[in-house]
Amino acid sequence: MSSSEASTQRIPPFISLGSARASAVPLAAIQSPFSHTNSVENAAVSRETEIVSGNVMDSIDDSSPIARQLANETRRRERLDGRKLPRPSKTRIFTVSNQKGGVGKTTTTVNIAAALASAGLNVMVIDIDPQGNASTALGIEHHADVDSIYDVLINDLPLKDVVAPCPDIPNLICAPATIHLAGAEIELVSLVAREQRLRRAIDLYAKEREKNGEPRLDFIFIDCPPSLGLLTVNAFCAAGEVLIPIQCEYYALEGLSQLLKNIEMIQKHLNADLVVSTILLTMYDGRTNLAAQVASEVRQHFPNQVLSAVVPRSVRISEAPSYQQTVMTYDPSSSGALSYLEAAAEIAER
């Protein structure tokens, strides 16, 4: 199925729908309160620990749901271990969009970007959501006095003057958003080539990097607001691919047909190269029939776009932004981090 066909499909009404894990602290990080014990006792404990840990996977009882989950995550981590992600032949620009709020757009943007950057790829996040949540998650200052993507869109400030490096992850940079973006929709109306301003800024930035001998960006992710205004239109015009996060609940699907219709209009009038290349299922709760049915419906209608990786509901994913981090650095051993690593690997290898 071609991407243009996928973008014109409609989600049929559902006939019948059914109605955190805590991250373990690594043993190495725990300091024993009995550090004064003599070396003989320590050696004995060490031998016992070695015996137990050596057979722990062999002794797992697969009849336990928790044990099955542990074994499954272990196998998934083994598949990712040592995996080298390919570098694309040219910069891939993604717009992460869904007109419904709360489906995981920002979370998906920052965590996939962090996963790709952690693999050694050069990644940039452009935050065009006035709330600035992506900037917060990446630890980038975005108060009212900071030059931001607003100044790029409205005042023609070069993109190189607003980008800032993520303090926790090498190879990851971010163009932050500030509250000034809240009025950008109105200010853009009267400007020349209002739909193409972000695209032009990205092109100029790429030429500037090449001129200065800096490496080419491999991925650019544009985090959009939950609306279909001029900011989102700018993102669609600047990108070559659309990544749509879909919450595994019925309401999240209701607006998908309208989103695809708007993307089709962008393809016809403003950006013929735009394709819906990626759909990611988020907030998946395997305990409910509803989540499984929503996932099945989406996979049935978009078999080539939906990633195999599914992001579960995770307390760790929700907690990470409060520490100005992605889940990749906040709790890399969590199930949420593992799922985003898998999603990033799929995107890179497509």
Summary of the structure (lengths in Angstrom):
residues: 350
radius of gyration: 22.3
end to end distance: 15.0
largest distance: 79.1
contacts: 1091
relative contact order: 0.18
helix: 48%
strand: 13%
